[in-house]
Amino acid sequence: MPTLFDPVQLGAISCPNRILMAPLTRCRATRAHVPVPLMGEYYAQRASAGLIISEATGISPEGLGTPYAPGIWNDEQVEGWKPVVERVHQAGGRIICQLWHMGRLVHPDFNGGKPPVSASATRFDYHAHTYEGTKPYETARALEVGEIPRILDDYARATENARRAGFDGVQIHAANGYLIDQFLRSSSNLRDDDYGGAVENRIRLLGEVAQHLVGVWSHDHVSVRLSPNGETQGVNDATPEATFTAAAALLDKIGIAFLELREPPMDGTFGASDVPPVSPHIRKVFSGPLVLNSDYDHDKAVAAMAGGIPDAISFGRTFLANPDLPARLAVNAPLNPDNPARWYGSSPEGYTDYPTMDEQGIQPEAAAAS
Protein backbone atom coordinates (compact mmCIF):
# COMPACT_ATOMS: atom_id res chain seq x y z
CA MET A 1 0.00 0.00 0.00
CA PRO A 2 1.54 3.37 -0.97
CA THR A 3 2.31 5.91 1.76
CA LEU A 4 2.17 9.71 1.84
CA PHE A 5 5.82 9.79 0.85
CA ASP A 6 5.69 7.65 -2.26
CA PRO A 7 5.57 9.33 -5.69
CA VAL A 8 2.32 9.47 -7.62
CA GLN A 9 1.36 10.38 -11.18
CA LEU A 10 -1.53 12.84 -11.39
CA GLY A 11 -2.26 13.04 -15.09
CA ALA A 12 0.73 14.70 -16.76
CA ILE A 13 2.28 15.67 -13.40
CA SER A 14 4.85 13.50 -11.66
CA CYS A 15 4.55 14.22 -7.94
CA PRO A 16 7.43 13.24 -5.61
CA ASN A 17 5.01 12.68 -2.71
CA ARG A 18 1.29 12.39 -2.03
CA ILE A 19 1.05 15.45 0.23
CA LEU A 20 -0.78 18.08 -1.81
CA MET A 21 -1.43 21.70 -0.95
CA ALA A 22 -5.17 22.32 -1.09
CA PRO A 23 -6.59 25.51 -2.63
CA LEU A 24 -6.73 28.33 -0.06
CA THR A 25 -8.19 31.79 -0.71
CA ARG A 26 -5.76 34.36 0.74
CA CYS A 27 -6.83 37.71 -0.85
CA ARG A 28 -3.35 39.11 -1.55
CA ALA A 29 -3.93 40.19 -5.18
CA THR A 30 -4.67 43.76 -6.27
CA ARG A 31 -8.11 45.36 -6.45
CA ALA A 32 -7.97 44.61 -10.18
CA HIS A 33 -7.47 40.91 -9.25
CA VAL A 34 -3.85 40.85 -10.49
CA PRO A 35 -1.37 38.56 -8.67
CA VAL A 36 1.51 40.27 -6.85
CA PRO A 37 5.13 39.16 -6.20
CA LEU A 38 4.40 38.33 -2.56
CA MET A 39 2.24 35.48 -3.80
CA GLY A 40 5.28 34.00 -5.54
CA GLU A 41 7.20 33.93 -2.26
CA TYR A 42 4.26 32.27 -0.49
CA TYR A 43 3.82 29.49 -3.03
CA ALA A 44 7.55 28.92 -3.52
CA GLN A 45 7.93 28.38 0.24
CA ARG A 46 5.53 25.45 -0.13
CA ALA A 47 7.09 23.93 -3.27
CA SER A 48 7.94 20.68 -1.45
CA ALA A 49 4.29 19.70 -1.81
CA GLY A 50 3.71 16.87 -4.24
CA LEU A 51 1.48 19.37 -6.03
CA ILE A 52 0.20 22.85 -5.21
CA ILE A 53 -3.41 23.60 -6.14
CA SER A 54 -3.62 27.37 -6.38
CA GLU A 55 -6.11 29.51 -4.54
CA ALA A 56 -9.46 29.83 -6.32
CA THR A 57 -8.94 32.09 -9.35
CA GLY A 58 -11.74 33.92 -11.14
CA ILE A 59 -12.49 33.03 -14.76
CA SER A 60 -14.45 36.23 -15.48
CA PRO A 61 -15.63 39.48 -13.85
CA GLU A 62 -19.11 37.94 -13.66
CA GLY A 63 -17.74 34.97 -11.72
CA LEU A 64 -15.49 36.64 -9.13
CA GLY A 65 -16.96 38.29 -6.05
CA THR A 66 -14.18 38.23 -3.44
CA PRO A 67 -12.11 41.35 -2.73
CA TYR A 68 -8.43 41.05 -3.69
CA ALA A 69 -8.80 37.49 -5.02
CA PRO A 70 -6.84 36.80 -8.24
CA GLY A 71 -8.33 36.34 -11.68
CA ILE A 72 -7.05 34.88 -14.92
CA TRP A 73 -9.32 36.31 -17.61
CA ASN A 74 -7.07 39.08 -19.00
CA ASP A 75 -3.48 39.66 -20.10
CA GLU A 76 -2.52 41.73 -17.05
CA GLN A 77 -3.50 38.88 -14.77
CA VAL A 78 -1.59 36.36 -16.89
CA GLU A 79 1.52 38.53 -16.67
CA GLY A 80 1.03 38.76 -12.91
CA TRP A 81 0.82 34.99 -12.58
CA LYS A 82 3.90 34.25 -14.69
CA PRO A 83 6.54 35.18 -12.06
CA VAL A 84 4.49 33.49 -9.32
CA VAL A 85 4.45 30.20 -11.22
CA GLU A 86 8.10 30.60 -12.22
CA ARG A 87 9.16 30.94 -8.57
CA VAL A 88 7.41 27.67 -7.75
CA HIS A 89 9.15 25.92 -10.63
CA GLN A 90 12.52 27.39 -9.67
CA ALA A 91 11.99 25.95 -6.18
CA GLY A 92 11.36 22.52 -7.69
CA GLY A 93 7.59 22.55 -7.30
CA ARG A 94 4.50 21.94 -9.40
CA ILE A 95 1.37 24.13 -9.41
CA ILE A 96 -2.03 24.03 -11.12
CA CYS A 97 -4.61 26.82 -11.33
CA GLN A 98 -8.01 26.33 -9.72
CA LEU A 99 -10.69 27.88 -11.95
CA TRP A 100 -13.53 29.62 -10.09
CA HIS A 101 -17.00 30.89 -10.97
CA MET A 102 -18.83 31.85 -7.79
CA GLY A 103 -22.31 31.98 -9.31
CA ARG A 104 -24.88 33.43 -6.92
CA LEU A 105 -22.14 34.31 -4.41
CA VAL A 106 -21.04 37.30 -6.51
CA HIS A 107 -22.50 40.53 -5.18
CA PRO A 108 -23.69 42.96 -7.91
CA ASP A 109 -21.07 45.47 -6.69
CA PHE A 110 -18.43 43.34 -8.45
CA ASN A 111 -20.27 43.22 -11.76
CA GLY A 112 -21.48 46.70 -12.56
CA GLY A 113 -24.67 46.34 -10.55
CA LYS A 114 -25.92 43.33 -12.54
CA PRO A 115 -27.38 40.42 -10.55
CA PRO A 116 -25.33 37.25 -10.16
CA VAL A 117 -26.08 34.17 -12.22
CA SER A 118 -26.88 30.70 -10.97
CA ALA A 119 -28.77 27.52 -11.83
CA SER A 120 -31.99 29.12 -10.55
CA ALA A 121 -33.24 32.38 -9.07
CA THR A 122 -32.12 31.69 -5.50
CA ARG A 123 -30.25 33.64 -2.84
CA PHE A 124 -27.79 32.78 -0.07
CA ASP A 125 -29.24 34.19 3.15
CA TYR A 126 -25.99 35.66 4.39
CA HIS A 127 -23.72 38.62 3.69
CA ALA A 128 -21.06 39.21 1.04
CA HIS A 129 -17.72 40.92 1.60
CA THR A 130 -17.34 43.81 -0.84
CA TYR A 131 -14.90 46.69 -1.19
CA GLU A 132 -17.50 48.86 0.55
CA GLY A 133 -18.03 46.47 3.46
CA THR A 134 -20.45 43.63 4.08
CA LYS A 135 -23.77 43.60 2.22
CA PRO A 136 -26.58 41.05 1.93
CA TYR A 137 -26.36 38.71 -1.02
CA GLU A 138 -28.95 39.37 -3.72
CA THR A 139 -31.16 36.97 -5.65
CA ALA A 140 -29.45 35.42 -8.63
CA ARG A 141 -30.70 35.34 -12.17
CA ALA A 142 -31.14 31.85 -13.63
CA LEU A 143 -28.78 31.25 -16.51
CA GLU A 144 -30.58 30.67 -19.79
CA VAL A 145 -29.66 27.56 -21.77
CA GLY A 146 -28.41 29.81 -24.56
CA GLU A 147 -25.87 31.34 -22.17
CA ILE A 148 -24.15 28.05 -21.33
CA PRO A 149 -21.76 28.30 -24.34
CA ARG A 150 -20.61 31.67 -23.01
CA ILE A 151 -19.79 30.09 -19.64
CA LEU A 152 -17.88 27.31 -21.39
CA ASP A 153 -15.93 29.90 -23.36
CA ASP A 154 -15.01 31.70 -20.13
CA TYR A 155 -13.61 28.47 -18.70
CA ALA A 156 -11.76 27.79 -21.94
CA ARG A 157 -10.17 31.25 -22.03
CA ALA A 158 -9.10 30.90 -18.40
CA THR A 159 -7.55 27.51 -19.19
CA GLU A 160 -5.66 28.89 -22.16
CA ASN A 161 -4.46 31.77 -19.97
CA ALA A 162 -3.33 29.37 -17.24
CA ARG A 163 -1.28 27.52 -19.82
CA ARG A 164 0.24 30.81 -21.03
CA ALA A 165 1.10 31.72 -17.43
CA GLY A 166 3.09 28.48 -17.08
CA PHE A 167 0.80 26.48 -14.80
CA ASP A 168 1.13 22.70 -14.93
CA GLY A 169 -2.62 22.18 -15.30
CA VAL A 170 -6.00 23.41 -14.10
CA GLN A 171 -8.61 22.33 -11.60
CA ILE A 172 -12.33 23.01 -12.08
CA HIS A 173 -13.78 24.29 -8.80
CA ALA A 174 -17.08 22.42 -8.66
CA ALA A 175 -17.42 22.46 -4.87
CA ASN A 176 -18.36 24.57 -1.85
CA GLY A 177 -21.60 26.03 -3.14
CA TYR A 178 -20.21 27.89 -6.17
CA LEU A 179 -21.69 27.94 -9.67
CA ILE A 180 -21.17 24.33 -10.77
CA ASP A 181 -22.11 23.08 -7.30
CA GLN A 182 -25.26 25.22 -7.51
CA PHE A 183 -26.19 23.21 -10.61
CA LEU A 184 -25.27 19.89 -8.97
CA ARG A 185 -27.38 20.22 -5.83
CA SER A 186 -31.13 19.84 -5.66
CA SER A 187 -31.74 22.71 -3.20
CA SER A 188 -30.25 25.34 -5.53
CA ASN A 189 -31.13 23.77 -8.90
CA LEU A 190 -34.87 24.21 -9.44
CA ARG A 191 -34.73 24.02 -13.22
CA ASP A 192 -37.08 21.92 -15.37
CA ASP A 193 -34.93 21.85 -18.52
CA ASP A 194 -31.97 19.71 -19.59
CA TYR A 195 -29.86 21.15 -16.75
CA GLY A 196 -32.27 20.46 -13.88
CA GLY A 197 -34.39 17.85 -12.18
CA ALA A 198 -32.90 14.38 -12.59
CA VAL A 199 -29.34 13.72 -11.46
CA GLU A 200 -28.12 13.21 -15.04
CA ASN A 201 -29.36 16.71 -15.86
CA ARG A 202 -27.90 18.39 -12.79
CA ILE A 203 -24.44 16.99 -13.53
CA ARG A 204 -24.63 18.08 -17.17
CA LEU A 205 -22.88 21.46 -16.75
CA LEU A 206 -19.99 19.87 -14.84
CA GLY A 207 -19.56 17.32 -17.62
CA GLU A 208 -19.70 19.95 -20.36
CA VAL A 209 -17.11 22.14 -18.64
CA ALA A 210 -14.77 19.19 -18.07
CA GLN A 211 -15.16 17.90 -21.62
CA HIS A 212 -14.61 21.39 -23.01
CA LEU A 213 -11.39 21.91 -21.07
CA VAL A 214 -10.08 18.46 -21.95
CA GLY A 215 -10.41 19.64 -25.55
CA VAL A 216 -8.53 22.83 -24.74
CA TRP A 217 -5.54 21.31 -22.93
CA SER A 218 -5.95 17.48 -22.81
CA HIS A 219 -7.35 15.10 -20.23
CA ASP A 220 -4.11 14.79 -18.27
CA HIS A 221 -4.02 18.50 -17.44
CA VAL A 222 -7.61 18.90 -16.19
CA SER A 223 -8.80 17.94 -12.70
CA VAL A 224 -11.93 18.62 -10.64
CA ARG A 225 -12.80 19.41 -7.04
CA LEU A 226 -16.14 18.27 -5.56
CA SER A 227 -17.59 18.56 -2.06
CA PRO A 228 -19.95 15.59 -1.57
CA ASN A 229 -20.73 16.64 1.98
CA GLY A 230 -23.76 18.30 3.56
CA GLU A 231 -24.87 21.91 3.35
CA THR A 232 -22.25 24.39 2.19
CA GLN A 233 -22.80 28.11 1.66
CA GLY A 234 -26.53 27.62 1.58
CA VAL A 235 -26.78 24.73 -0.90
CA ASN A 236 -27.54 21.10 -0.14
CA ASP A 237 -28.60 17.95 -1.92
CA ALA A 238 -31.33 15.47 -1.08
CA THR A 239 -29.40 12.45 -2.42
CA PRO A 240 -25.66 13.18 -2.15
CA GLU A 241 -24.54 9.60 -2.69
CA ALA A 242 -26.48 9.30 -5.93
CA THR A 243 -25.62 12.80 -7.16
CA PHE A 244 -21.90 12.75 -6.54
CA THR A 245 -21.35 9.14 -7.51
CA ALA A 246 -22.98 9.91 -10.86
CA ALA A 247 -20.80 13.03 -11.21
CA ALA A 248 -17.66 10.99 -10.48
CA ALA A 249 -18.67 8.29 -12.97
CA LEU A 250 -19.14 10.96 -15.65
CA LEU A 251 -15.72 12.44 -14.90
CA ASP A 252 -14.19 8.97 -15.05
CA LYS A 253 -15.70 8.51 -18.52
CA ILE A 254 -14.26 11.87 -19.63
CA GLY A 255 -10.88 10.82 -18.25
CA ILE A 256 -9.72 13.71 -16.07
CA ALA A 257 -6.27 13.76 -14.48
CA PHE A 258 -7.53 13.38 -10.90
CA LEU A 259 -10.50 14.09 -8.67
CA GLU A 260 -10.23 15.91 -5.34
CA LEU A 261 -12.98 15.60 -2.71
CA ARG A 262 -13.50 18.01 0.16
CA GLU A 263 -15.16 15.73 2.69
CA PRO A 264 -15.25 17.01 6.30
CA PRO A 265 -15.43 14.35 9.02
CA MET A 266 -18.63 13.54 10.92
CA ASP A 267 -17.14 14.40 14.31
CA GLY A 268 -19.45 17.14 15.56
CA THR A 269 -16.83 19.88 15.32
CA PHE A 270 -17.36 23.26 13.65
CA GLY A 271 -17.72 22.77 9.90
CA ALA A 272 -18.15 19.01 10.26
CA SER A 273 -20.36 17.09 7.85
CA ASP A 274 -23.74 15.63 8.73
CA VAL A 275 -23.59 13.25 5.76
CA PRO A 276 -21.71 9.92 5.75
CA PRO A 277 -18.63 9.90 3.51
CA VAL A 278 -19.40 9.46 -0.16
CA SER A 279 -15.78 8.74 -1.09
CA PRO A 280 -16.09 4.94 -0.68
CA HIS A 281 -18.88 4.94 -3.28
CA ILE A 282 -16.96 7.31 -5.56
CA ARG A 283 -13.91 5.08 -5.34
CA LYS A 284 -15.95 2.28 -6.92
CA VAL A 285 -16.81 4.31 -10.03
CA PHE A 286 -13.79 6.59 -10.43
CA SER A 287 -10.71 4.72 -11.64
CA GLY A 288 -8.31 7.68 -11.76
CA PRO A 289 -6.29 9.14 -8.89
CA LEU A 290 -8.51 10.23 -5.99
CA VAL A 291 -7.44 12.94 -3.52
CA LEU A 292 -9.16 13.46 -0.16
CA ASN A 293 -9.21 16.75 1.73
CA SER A 294 -10.43 18.37 4.94
CA ASP A 295 -9.03 18.46 8.47
CA TYR A 296 -6.33 15.84 8.02
CA ASP A 297 -3.39 15.63 10.41
CA HIS A 298 -0.52 13.15 10.35
CA ASP A 299 -2.37 10.25 11.96
CA LYS A 300 -5.62 10.72 10.03
CA ALA A 301 -3.75 10.99 6.74
CA VAL A 302 -1.67 7.87 7.41
CA ALA A 303 -4.82 5.95 8.35
CA ALA A 304 -6.67 7.16 5.24
CA MET A 305 -3.84 6.07 2.96
CA ALA A 306 -3.71 2.69 4.68
CA GLY A 307 -7.46 2.31 4.11
CA GLY A 308 -6.87 2.27 0.36
CA ILE A 309 -9.45 4.85 -0.81
CA PRO A 310 -7.28 7.91 -1.58
CA ASP A 311 -4.18 8.07 -3.74
CA ALA A 312 -3.13 11.33 -2.05
CA ILE A 313 -4.22 13.77 0.67
CA SER A 314 -4.48 17.54 0.26
CA PHE A 315 -3.82 19.74 3.28
CA GLY A 316 -5.23 23.26 3.63
CA ARG A 317 -4.78 25.27 6.83
CA THR A 318 -2.00 22.90 7.91
CA PHE A 319 0.00 23.81 4.80
CA LEU A 320 -0.87 27.48 5.28
CA ALA A 321 0.99 27.50 8.62
CA ASN A 322 3.74 24.98 7.79
CA PRO A 323 5.60 25.75 4.56
CA ASP A 324 7.73 22.62 5.09
CA LEU A 325 4.76 20.35 5.83
CA PRO A 326 6.07 17.22 4.02
CA ALA A 327 9.28 17.34 6.06
CA ARG A 328 7.31 17.74 9.27
CA LEU A 329 4.94 14.90 8.45
CA ALA A 330 7.86 12.64 7.60
CA VAL A 331 9.02 12.76 11.23
CA ASN A 332 5.66 13.69 12.82
CA ALA A 333 7.19 16.96 14.04
CA PRO A 334 5.18 19.61 15.91
CA LEU A 335 3.08 21.86 13.65
CA ASN A 336 2.76 25.62 13.69
CA PRO A 337 -0.79 26.77 14.47
CA ASP A 338 -2.37 28.95 11.82
CA ASN A 339 -3.48 32.52 12.52
CA PRO A 340 -7.12 32.97 11.40
CA ALA A 341 -6.93 36.74 11.90
CA ARG A 342 -4.36 36.87 9.06
CA TRP A 343 -5.91 34.40 6.63
CA TYR A 344 -6.90 37.32 4.41
CA GLY A 345 -5.32 40.71 3.75
CA SER A 346 -2.40 42.34 1.98
CA SER A 347 0.28 41.84 4.65
CA PRO A 348 3.09 39.26 4.73
CA GLU A 349 2.05 38.67 8.35
CA GLY A 350 0.36 35.31 8.64
CA TYR A 351 1.27 34.63 5.02
CA THR A 352 5.00 34.30 4.38
CA ASP A 353 6.31 34.53 7.95
CA TYR A 354 5.52 31.03 9.25
CA PRO A 355 8.83 29.39 10.26
CA THR A 356 10.23 26.11 8.99
CA MET A 357 11.59 23.41 11.29
CA ASP A 358 15.11 24.57 10.49
CA GLU A 359 14.29 28.17 11.41
CA GLN A 360 12.79 26.93 14.69
CA GLY A 361 15.82 24.80 15.46
CA ILE A 362 13.82 21.55 15.38
CA GLN A 363 16.08 18.62 14.54
CA PRO A 364 14.33 15.96 12.41
CA GLU A 365 16.03 13.16 14.33
CA ALA A 366 14.81 14.49 17.65
CA ALA A 367 11.29 15.04 16.31
CA ALA A 368 11.15 11.50 14.96
CA ALA A 369 12.24 10.08 18.29
CA SER A 370 9.75 12.08 20.35
C-alpha positions as CSV (number, residue, x, y, z in Angstrom):
1,M,0.0,0.0,0.0
2,P,1.5,3.4,-1.0
3,T,2.3,5.9,1.8
4,L,2.2,9.7,1.8
5,F,5.8,9.8,0.9
6,D,5.7,7.7,-2.3
7,P,5.6,9.3,-5.7
8,V,2.3,9.5,-7.6
9,Q,1.4,10.4,-11.2
10,L,-1.5,12.8,-11.4
11,G,-2.3,13.0,-15.1
12,A,0.7,14.7,-16.8
13,I,2.3,15.7,-13.4
14,S,4.8,13.5,-11.7
15,C,4.6,14.2,-7.9
16,P,7.4,13.2,-5.6
17,N,5.0,12.7,-2.7
18,R,1.3,12.4,-2.0
19,I,1.1,15.5,0.2
20,L,-0.8,18.1,-1.8
21,M,-1.4,21.7,-0.9
22,A,-5.2,22.3,-1.1
23,P,-6.6,25.5,-2.6
24,L,-6.7,28.3,-0.1
25,T,-8.2,31.8,-0.7
26,R,-5.8,34.4,0.7
27,C,-6.8,37.7,-0.9
28,R,-3.3,39.1,-1.6
29,A,-3.9,40.2,-5.2
30,T,-4.7,43.8,-6.3
31,R,-8.1,45.4,-6.4
32,A,-8.0,44.6,-10.2
33,H,-7.5,40.9,-9.3
34,V,-3.8,40.9,-10.5
35,P,-1.4,38.6,-8.7
36,V,1.5,40.3,-6.8
37,P,5.1,39.2,-6.2
38,L,4.4,38.3,-2.6
39,M,2.2,35.5,-3.8
40,G,5.3,34.0,-5.5
41,E,7.2,33.9,-2.3
42,Y,4.3,32.3,-0.5
43,Y,3.8,29.5,-3.0
44,A,7.6,28.9,-3.5
45,Q,7.9,28.4,0.2
46,R,5.5,25.4,-0.1
47,A,7.1,23.9,-3.3
48,S,7.9,20.7,-1.5
49,A,4.3,19.7,-1.8
50,G,3.7,16.9,-4.2
51,L,1.5,19.4,-6.0
52,I,0.2,22.9,-5.2
53,I,-3.4,23.6,-6.1
54,S,-3.6,27.4,-6.4
55,E,-6.1,29.5,-4.5
56,A,-9.5,29.8,-6.3
57,T,-8.9,32.1,-9.4
58,G,-11.7,33.9,-11.1
59,I,-12.5,33.0,-14.8
60,S,-14.5,36.2,-15.5
61,P,-15.6,39.5,-13.8
62,E,-19.1,37.9,-13.7
63,G,-17.7,35.0,-11.7
64,L,-15.5,36.6,-9.1
65,G,-17.0,38.3,-6.0
66,T,-14.2,38.2,-3.4
67,P,-12.1,41.4,-2.7
68,Y,-8.4,41.0,-3.7
69,A,-8.8,37.5,-5.0
70,P,-6.8,36.8,-8.2
71,G,-8.3,36.3,-11.7
72,I,-7.0,34.9,-14.9
73,W,-9.3,36.3,-17.6
74,N,-7.1,39.1,-19.0
75,D,-3.5,39.7,-20.1
76,E,-2.5,41.7,-17.0
77,Q,-3.5,38.9,-14.8
78,V,-1.6,36.4,-16.9
79,E,1.5,38.5,-16.7
80,G,1.0,38.8,-12.9
81,W,0.8,35.0,-12.6
82,K,3.9,34.3,-14.7
83,P,6.5,35.2,-12.1
84,V,4.5,33.5,-9.3
85,V,4.5,30.2,-11.2
86,E,8.1,30.6,-12.2
87,R,9.2,30.9,-8.6
88,V,7.4,27.7,-7.7
89,H,9.2,25.9,-10.6
90,Q,12.5,27.4,-9.7
91,A,12.0,25.9,-6.2
92,G,11.4,22.5,-7.7
93,G,7.6,22.6,-7.3
94,R,4.5,21.9,-9.4
95,I,1.4,24.1,-9.4
96,I,-2.0,24.0,-11.1
97,C,-4.6,26.8,-11.3
98,Q,-8.0,26.3,-9.7
99,L,-10.7,27.9,-11.9
100,W,-13.5,29.6,-10.1
101,H,-17.0,30.9,-11.0
102,M,-18.8,31.8,-7.8
103,G,-22.3,32.0,-9.3
104,R,-24.9,33.4,-6.9
105,L,-22.1,34.3,-4.4
106,V,-21.0,37.3,-6.5
107,H,-22.5,40.5,-5.2
108,P,-23.7,43.0,-7.9
109,D,-21.1,45.5,-6.7
110,F,-18.4,43.3,-8.4
111,N,-20.3,43.2,-11.8
112,G,-21.5,46.7,-12.6
113,G,-24.7,46.3,-10.6
114,K,-25.9,43.3,-12.5
115,P,-27.4,40.4,-10.6
116,P,-25.3,37.3,-10.2
117,V,-26.1,34.2,-12.2
118,S,-26.9,30.7,-11.0
119,A,-28.8,27.5,-11.8
120,S,-32.0,29.1,-10.5
121,A,-33.2,32.4,-9.1
122,T,-32.1,31.7,-5.5
123,R,-30.2,33.6,-2.8
124,F,-27.8,32.8,-0.1
125,D,-29.2,34.2,3.2
126,Y,-26.0,35.7,4.4
127,H,-23.7,38.6,3.7
128,A,-21.1,39.2,1.0
129,H,-17.7,40.9,1.6
130,T,-17.3,43.8,-0.8
131,Y,-14.9,46.7,-1.2
132,E,-17.5,48.9,0.5
133,G,-18.0,46.5,3.5
134,T,-20.4,43.6,4.1
135,K,-23.8,43.6,2.2
136,P,-26.6,41.1,1.9
137,Y,-26.4,38.7,-1.0
138,E,-29.0,39.4,-3.7
139,T,-31.2,37.0,-5.6
140,A,-29.4,35.4,-8.6
141,R,-30.7,35.3,-12.2
142,A,-31.1,31.9,-13.6
143,L,-28.8,31.3,-16.5
144,E,-30.6,30.7,-19.8
145,V,-29.7,27.6,-21.8
146,G,-28.4,29.8,-24.6
147,E,-25.9,31.3,-22.2
148,I,-24.1,28.1,-21.3
149,P,-21.8,28.3,-24.3
150,R,-20.6,31.7,-23.0
151,I,-19.8,30.1,-19.6
152,L,-17.9,27.3,-21.4
153,D,-15.9,29.9,-23.4
154,D,-15.0,31.7,-20.1
155,Y,-13.6,28.5,-18.7
156,A,-11.8,27.8,-21.9
157,R,-10.2,31.2,-22.0
158,A,-9.1,30.9,-18.4
159,T,-7.6,27.5,-19.2
160,E,-5.7,28.9,-22.2
161,N,-4.5,31.8,-20.0
162,A,-3.3,29.4,-17.2
163,R,-1.3,27.5,-19.8
164,R,0.2,30.8,-21.0
165,A,1.1,31.7,-17.4
166,G,3.1,28.5,-17.1
167,F,0.8,26.5,-14.8
168,D,1.1,22.7,-14.9
169,G,-2.6,22.2,-15.3
170,V,-6.0,23.4,-14.1
171,Q,-8.6,22.3,-11.6
172,I,-12.3,23.0,-12.1
173,H,-13.8,24.3,-8.8
174,A,-17.1,22.4,-8.7
175,A,-17.4,22.5,-4.9
176,N,-18.4,24.6,-1.9
177,G,-21.6,26.0,-3.1
178,Y,-20.2,27.9,-6.2
179,L,-21.7,27.9,-9.7
180,I,-21.2,24.3,-10.8
181,D,-22.1,23.1,-7.3
182,Q,-25.3,25.2,-7.5
183,F,-26.2,23.2,-10.6
184,L,-25.3,19.9,-9.0
185,R,-27.4,20.2,-5.8
186,S,-31.1,19.8,-5.7
187,S,-31.7,22.7,-3.2
188,S,-30.3,25.3,-5.5
189,N,-31.1,23.8,-8.9
190,L,-34.9,24.2,-9.4
191,R,-34.7,24.0,-13.2
192,D,-37.1,21.9,-15.4
193,D,-34.9,21.8,-18.5
194,D,-32.0,19.7,-19.6
195,Y,-29.9,21.1,-16.7
196,G,-32.3,20.5,-13.9
197,G,-34.4,17.9,-12.2
198,A,-32.9,14.4,-12.6
199,V,-29.3,13.7,-11.5
200,E,-28.1,13.2,-15.0
201,N,-29.4,16.7,-15.9
202,R,-27.9,18.4,-12.8
203,I,-24.4,17.0,-13.5
204,R,-24.6,18.1,-17.2
205,L,-22.9,21.5,-16.8
206,L,-20.0,19.9,-14.8
207,G,-19.6,17.3,-17.6
208,E,-19.7,19.9,-20.4
209,V,-17.1,22.1,-18.6
210,A,-14.8,19.2,-18.1
211,Q,-15.2,17.9,-21.6
212,H,-14.6,21.4,-23.0
213,L,-11.4,21.9,-21.1
214,V,-10.1,18.5,-22.0
215,G,-10.4,19.6,-25.5
216,V,-8.5,22.8,-24.7
217,W,-5.5,21.3,-22.9
218,S,-5.9,17.5,-22.8
219,H,-7.4,15.1,-20.2
220,D,-4.1,14.8,-18.3
221,H,-4.0,18.5,-17.4
222,V,-7.6,18.9,-16.2
223,S,-8.8,17.9,-12.7
224,V,-11.9,18.6,-10.6
225,R,-12.8,19.4,-7.0
226,L,-16.1,18.3,-5.6
227,S,-17.6,18.6,-2.1
228,P,-19.9,15.6,-1.6
229,N,-20.7,16.6,2.0
230,G,-23.8,18.3,3.6
231,E,-24.9,21.9,3.4
232,T,-22.3,24.4,2.2
233,Q,-22.8,28.1,1.7
234,G,-26.5,27.6,1.6
235,V,-26.8,24.7,-0.9
236,N,-27.5,21.1,-0.1
237,D,-28.6,18.0,-1.9
238,A,-31.3,15.5,-1.1
239,T,-29.4,12.5,-2.4
240,P,-25.7,13.2,-2.2
241,E,-24.5,9.6,-2.7
242,A,-26.5,9.3,-5.9
243,T,-25.6,12.8,-7.2
244,F,-21.9,12.8,-6.5
245,T,-21.3,9.1,-7.5
246,A,-23.0,9.9,-10.9
247,A,-20.8,13.0,-11.2
248,A,-17.7,11.0,-10.5
249,A,-18.7,8.3,-13.0
250,L,-19.1,11.0,-15.6
251,L,-15.7,12.4,-14.9
252,D,-14.2,9.0,-15.1
253,K,-15.7,8.5,-18.5
254,I,-14.3,11.9,-19.6
255,G,-10.9,10.8,-18.2
256,I,-9.7,13.7,-16.1
257,A,-6.3,13.8,-14.5
258,F,-7.5,13.4,-10.9
259,L,-10.5,14.1,-8.7
260,E,-10.2,15.9,-5.3
261,L,-13.0,15.6,-2.7
262,R,-13.5,18.0,0.2
263,E,-15.2,15.7,2.7
264,P,-15.2,17.0,6.3
265,P,-15.4,14.4,9.0
266,M,-18.6,13.5,10.9
267,D,-17.1,14.4,14.3
268,G,-19.5,17.1,15.6
269,T,-16.8,19.9,15.3
270,F,-17.4,23.3,13.7
271,G,-17.7,22.8,9.9
272,A,-18.2,19.0,10.3
273,S,-20.4,17.1,7.9
274,D,-23.7,15.6,8.7
275,V,-23.6,13.3,5.8
276,P,-21.7,9.9,5.7
277,P,-18.6,9.9,3.5
278,V,-19.4,9.5,-0.2
279,S,-15.8,8.7,-1.1
280,P,-16.1,4.9,-0.7
281,H,-18.9,4.9,-3.3
282,I,-17.0,7.3,-5.6
283,R,-13.9,5.1,-5.3
284,K,-16.0,2.3,-6.9
285,V,-16.8,4.3,-10.0
286,F,-13.8,6.6,-10.4
287,S,-10.7,4.7,-11.6
288,G,-8.3,7.7,-11.8
289,P,-6.3,9.1,-8.9
290,L,-8.5,10.2,-6.0
291,V,-7.4,12.9,-3.5
292,L,-9.2,13.5,-0.2
293,N,-9.2,16.8,1.7
294,S,-10.4,18.4,4.9
295,D,-9.0,18.5,8.5
296,Y,-6.3,15.8,8.0
297,D,-3.4,15.6,10.4
298,H,-0.5,13.1,10.4
299,D,-2.4,10.2,12.0
300,K,-5.6,10.7,10.0
301,A,-3.7,11.0,6.7
302,V,-1.7,7.9,7.4
303,A,-4.8,6.0,8.3
304,A,-6.7,7.2,5.2
305,M,-3.8,6.1,3.0
306,A,-3.7,2.7,4.7
307,G,-7.5,2.3,4.1
308,G,-6.9,2.3,0.4
309,I,-9.4,4.8,-0.8
310,P,-7.3,7.9,-1.6
311,D,-4.2,8.1,-3.7
312,A,-3.1,11.3,-2.1
313,I,-4.2,13.8,0.7
314,S,-4.5,17.5,0.3
315,F,-3.8,19.7,3.3
316,G,-5.2,23.3,3.6
317,R,-4.8,25.3,6.8
318,T,-2.0,22.9,7.9
319,F,0.0,23.8,4.8
320,L,-0.9,27.5,5.3
321,A,1.0,27.5,8.6
322,N,3.7,25.0,7.8
323,P,5.6,25.7,4.6
324,D,7.7,22.6,5.1
325,L,4.8,20.4,5.8
326,P,6.1,17.2,4.0
327,A,9.3,17.3,6.1
328,R,7.3,17.7,9.3
329,L,4.9,14.9,8.5
330,A,7.9,12.6,7.6
331,V,9.0,12.8,11.2
332,N,5.7,13.7,12.8
333,A,7.2,17.0,14.0
334,P,5.2,19.6,15.9
335,L,3.1,21.9,13.7
336,N,2.8,25.6,13.7
337,P,-0.8,26.8,14.5
338,D,-2.4,29.0,11.8
339,N,-3.5,32.5,12.5
340,P,-7.1,33.0,11.4
341,A,-6.9,36.7,11.9
342,R,-4.4,36.9,9.1
343,W,-5.9,34.4,6.6
344,Y,-6.9,37.3,4.4
345,G,-5.3,40.7,3.7
346,S,-2.4,42.3,2.0
347,S,0.3,41.8,4.6
348,P,3.1,39.3,4.7
349,E,2.0,38.7,8.4
350,G,0.4,35.3,8.6
351,Y,1.3,34.6,5.0
352,T,5.0,34.3,4.4
353,D,6.3,34.5,8.0
354,Y,5.5,31.0,9.2
355,P,8.8,29.4,10.3
356,T,10.2,26.1,9.0
357,M,11.6,23.4,11.3
358,D,15.1,24.6,10.5
359,E,14.3,28.2,11.4
360,Q,12.8,26.9,14.7
361,G,15.8,24.8,15.5
362,I,13.8,21.5,15.4
363,Q,16.1,18.6,14.5
364,P,14.3,16.0,12.4
365,E,16.0,13.2,14.3
366,A,14.8,14.5,17.7
367,A,11.3,15.0,16.3
368,A,11.2,11.5,15.0
369,A,12.2,10.1,18.3
370,S,9.7,12.1,20.3
